């Protein structure tokens, strides 16, 4: 496995500046944001029509000994407001085409979340089985929106030599191993997972058990941690709508790896990924509001680097 970085945290820097920051940290691969909820950083879907931009990008990365692990375009392609849904879907389509031109095998997105009907204005994230309205909404969402869209996108991805890694994230219809595997079964093997354990911790999902269940459906992995604060969670539960900046009162926060769970978890997590056949990139994602971007990145790289080295040595020993 290789250590990587999701460059969205450095969206205000040039690519040359990003490279100068990551090279001393042992990072070997970069994941780029291509639009939708995250502004394009360092690559842009419009570059499919600008071969000079693609050549410059490849040249800079080759010279630095870096590869591209994935292109991300996280958004809501199923948003009931057509101005949003169609725009996000078009960005997704163009990101797949850009990945093809760059020879990047993975495009990362969310599954999306529709509304409750054709007349809806906002997404409706169903989390309960009663009152009976909710199961009816959920069935309509999957049958009429989710499955048809992703079946078509799976075919499109296959035609262009790309696979789609869906990040399991509450707020979207795919948020757990069960919902991810349902979408994969309905749409095809081109649909898999961008595995981010930070979204599973606070739901009470064991990431290592989830890795075992998903197996070869894992296409890409994020390294981001979560700390659940029991003093708040035991009182208010983990369904928390308070702003992320209200750190003292939230039930949980995204943290830099090692600040939510220690070496025992992350060693087991990397080992379990290896056990199930994953040998791709572990891409650091920084969303820790209690730590600066550079400090969080440096701490994450220093924490994960030795774990990945030990895992590599163990694999070589037993080979």
C-alpha positions in Angstrom: 0.0 0.0 0.0 1.1 3.6 -0.7 0.5 6.7 1.4 -1.5 9.4 -0.5 -3.1 12.7 0.1 -6.5 14.2 -0.9 -5.3 17.6 -2.1 -8.6 19.5 -1.2 -6.9 20.7 2.0 -4.5 22.6 -0.2 -7.0 24.1 -2.6 -5.5 27.6 -2.1 -2.0 26.4 -3.2 -0.6 25.8 -6.6 0.3 22.3 -7.6 4.0 23.2 -7.4 3.4 24.3 -3.8 1.5 21.1 -3.0 4.3 19.0 -4.4 6.9 20.9 -2.3 4.8 20.2 0.9 4.2 16.5 0.3 7.5 15.2 -1.0 9.3 15.3 2.4 6.4 13.4 4.0 6.8 10.1 2.1 3.5 10.7 0.2 3.5 8.9 -3.2 0.1 9.6 -4.7 -2.3 12.5 -4.9 -6.1 12.5 -5.1 -7.6 15.5 -6.8 -11.0 17.2 -6.4 -12.7 18.0 -9.6 -15.8 19.9 -8.6 -19.3 19.8 -7.2 -19.2 20.3 -3.4 -15.5 20.8 -3.5 -14.1 23.4 -5.9 -11.7 22.0 -8.5 -8.3 22.0 -7.1 -5.3 21.5 -9.4 -7.3 19.7 -12.1 -10.5 20.6 -13.8 -13.0 18.6 -15.8 -12.8 21.1 -18.6 -9.2 19.9 -19.2 -10.6 17.0 -21.2 -10.5 19.6 -24.1 -7.1 21.0 -23.2 -4.4 18.4 -23.9 -1.6 20.9 -23.0 -2.9 21.1 -19.4 -2.9 17.3 -19.1 0.7 17.1 -20.4 1.8 19.7 -17.9 0.1 17.9 -15.1 1.6 14.5 -16.0 5.1 16.1 -16.4 5.1 17.8 -13.0 3.9 14.6 -11.2 6.3 12.4 -13.1 9.2 14.7 -12.2 8.2 14.5 -8.5 7.7 10.7 -8.5 4.0 11.0 -7.8 1.0 9.3 -9.2 -2.8 10.1 -9.2 -4.8 7.7 -7.1 -8.2 9.0 -8.0 -10.3 12.0 -9.1 -13.0 13.1 -6.8 -16.3 14.9 -7.7 -18.3 14.5 -4.6 -21.8 16.0 -5.0 -25.5 15.1 -5.1 -26.1 13.8 -8.6 -29.7 12.9 -7.6 -30.5 16.3 -6.1 -34.2 17.0 -6.7 -33.5 20.6 -7.7 -32.6 20.1 -11.4 -30.2 23.0 -11.4 -28.1 21.2 -8.8 -28.6 17.6 -9.8 -27.9 18.1 -13.5 -24.9 20.2 -12.9 -23.4 17.6 -10.5 -24.2 14.8 -12.8 -22.5 16.6 -15.7 -19.4 17.2 -13.5 -19.4 13.5 -12.7 -19.6 12.6 -16.4 -16.8 14.9 -17.4 -14.6 13.7 -14.4 -15.0 10.1 -15.8 -13.8 11.3 -19.2 -10.9 13.2 -17.6 -9.9 10.1 -15.6 -9.8 8.2 -18.9 -7.6 10.7 -20.5 -5.2 10.8 -17.6 -5.2 7.0 -17.2 -6.6 7.3 -13.6 -8.6 4.2 -12.7 -10.9 5.6 -10.0 -13.5 8.4 -9.8 -14.9 9.1 -6.3 -18.4 10.4 -5.7 -21.3 10.1 -3.3 -24.4 8.1 -4.2 -26.6 11.1 -4.0 -29.9 11.5 -2.3 -33.2 12.3 -4.1 -36.2 14.1 -2.6 -39.4 12.4 -1.6 -41.2 12.8 -4.9 -40.9 14.3 -8.4 -42.1 17.6 -6.9 -39.5 17.8 -4.1 -37.1 20.7 -3.7 -34.7 19.2 -1.2 -33.1 15.8 -0.6 -34.8 13.5 1.9 -32.5 11.2 3.8 -34.6 8.4 5.3 -33.2 6.8 8.5 -36.3 5.2 10.1 -38.8 2.5 9.3 -41.8 4.2 10.9 -44.1 6.1 10.3 -45.0 4.2 7.1 -44.4 7.2 4.9 -40.6 6.7 5.2 -40.3 3.1 3.8 -42.5 4.2 0.9 -40.2 7.2 0.2 -37.1 5.0 0.4 -38.5 2.4 -2.0 -39.5 5.2 -4.5 -36.0 6.7 -4.2 -34.2 3.4 -5.0 -36.5 2.2 -7.7 -37.1 5.4 -9.5 -33.9 7.4 -9.0 -30.9 5.6 -7.5 -30.8 2.3 -9.4 -31.6 3.7 -12.9 -29.0 6.5 -12.6 -26.2 4.3 -11.3 -26.9 1.5 -13.7 -26.4 4.0 -16.5 -23.2 5.5 -14.9 -21.7 2.0 -14.3 -22.1 1.3 -18.1 -20.6 4.7 -18.9 -17.6 4.1 -16.6 -17.1 0.6 -18.0 -17.0 2.1 -21.6 -14.3 4.5 -20.5 -12.1 2.1 -18.4 -13.0 3.7 -15.1 -14.5 2.4 -11.8 -16.7 4.5 -9.5 -15.8 4.5 -5.8 -18.9 5.6 -3.8 -18.1 7.1 -0.4 -20.4 5.8 2.3 -21.7 9.0 3.9 -24.8 9.7 6.0 -27.1 12.1 4.2 -26.9 10.0 1.0 -28.7 6.8 0.3 -25.4 4.8 0.4 -24.0 5.3 3.9 -23.2 1.7 5.1 -21.8 -1.6 3.9 -25.3 -2.9 3.4 -26.4 0.0 1.2 -23.1 0.0 -0.7 -23.4 -3.7 -1.6 -27.1 -3.2 -2.6 -26.1 -0.5 -5.1 -23.2 -2.6 -6.4 -25.5 -5.6 -6.8 -28.1 -3.5 -8.7 -25.6 -1.4 -10.9 -22.7 -3.7 -11.5 -19.1 -4.4 -10.5 -17.9 -1.0 -11.8 -19.5 0.4 -8.6 -17.4 0.0 -5.5 -16.3 1.9 -2.4 -14.1 4.7 -1.3 -13.7 3.5 2.2 -13.6 6.3 4.8 -13.7 4.9 8.3 -14.5 8.4 9.8 -18.1 8.1 8.6 -18.5 4.7 10.1 -17.1 5.3 13.6 -19.9 7.6 14.7 -22.6 5.3 13.3 -21.4 2.5 15.5 -20.1 0.5 12.5 -16.8 -1.4 13.1 -14.6 -0.4 10.2 -12.6 -3.7 10.2 -15.7 -5.8 10.1 -16.9 -3.5 7.2 -13.7 -4.1 5.3 -14.1 -7.9 5.6 -17.7 -7.6 4.4 -16.9 -5.3 1.4 -13.7 -7.1 0.3 -12.9 -6.6 -3.4 -15.6 -3.9 -3.5 -13.1 -1.5 -1.9 -11.5 0.6 -4.7 -9.9 3.4 -2.7 -9.3 4.3 1.0 -9.4 7.6 2.9 -7.4 8.0 6.1 -9.5 10.2 8.4 -10.4 9.6 12.1 -13.4 10.4 14.3 -13.5 11.0 18.0 -16.9 10.3 19.8 -17.2 12.4 22.9 -19.1 10.3 25.3 -20.2 13.1 27.6 -22.2 14.5 24.8 -23.1 11.4 22.9 -24.5 9.6 25.9 -26.8 12.5 26.6 -27.8 13.5 23.0 -26.9 10.5 20.8 -24.8 10.7 17.7 -27.3 12.2 15.3 -25.8 15.7 15.6 -26.8 18.7 13.6 -24.7 21.3 15.4 -22.1 23.1 13.3 -18.7 21.4 13.1 -17.2 24.5 14.6 -19.2 24.0 17.8 -16.6 21.5 19.0 -17.3 21.6 22.7 -21.0 20.6 22.3 -20.9 18.1 19.4 -21.2 14.4 20.0 -18.4 13.7 17.6 -15.7 15.4 15.5 -13.6 14.4 12.6 -10.0 14.2 13.8 -6.5 13.6 12.3 -5.6 9.9 12.3 -4.4 8.9 15.7 -6.5 11.5 17.5 -9.7 9.5 17.5 -8.3 6.0 17.5 -4.8 4.9 18.3 -2.1 2.7 16.7 -3.9 -0.6 17.7 -6.9 0.3 15.5 -5.0 1.7 12.6 -2.6 -1.2 12.5 -5.5 -3.6 12.5 -7.3 -1.6 9.9 -4.3 -1.6 7.5 -3.8 -5.3 8.1 -7.4 -6.1 7.5 -7.3 -4.2 4.2 -4.2 -6.2 3.2 -5.9 -9.5 4.3 -8.8 -8.8 1.9 -6.5 -8.1 -1.0 -6.4 -4.3 -1.0 -3.0 -2.9 -2.1 -3.9 0.6 -3.2 -3.5 4.0 -1.7 -4.3 5.2 1.8 -5.2 8.8 1.1 -5.0 11.3 3.9 -8.1 13.6 4.2 -7.8 16.5 6.6 -11.0 17.8 8.2 -9.8 18.3 11.8 -11.2 21.7 13.0 -8.8 21.5 16.1 -5.6 21.3 14.0 -4.1 23.4 11.3 -3.9 21.9 7.8 -0.1 21.5 7.8 0.1 20.2 11.3 -2.7 17.7 10.7 -1.0 16.5 7.5 2.4 16.1 9.1 1.0 14.2 12.1 -1.1 11.9 9.9 1.9 11.1 7.6 4.2 10.5 10.6 1.5 8.3 12.2 0.6 6.2 9.1 4.0 5.9 7.5 5.6 3.4 9.9 2.3 1.3 10.0 2.4 1.0 6.2 6.1 0.2 6.2 5.6 -2.6 8.8 2.7 -4.0 6.8 4.8 -4.0 3.6 7.6 -5.8 5.4 5.2 -8.4 6.8 3.8 -9.0 3.4 7.3 -9.5 1.9 8.2 -11.9 4.8 5.2 -14.1 4.2 5.3 -13.9 0.4 
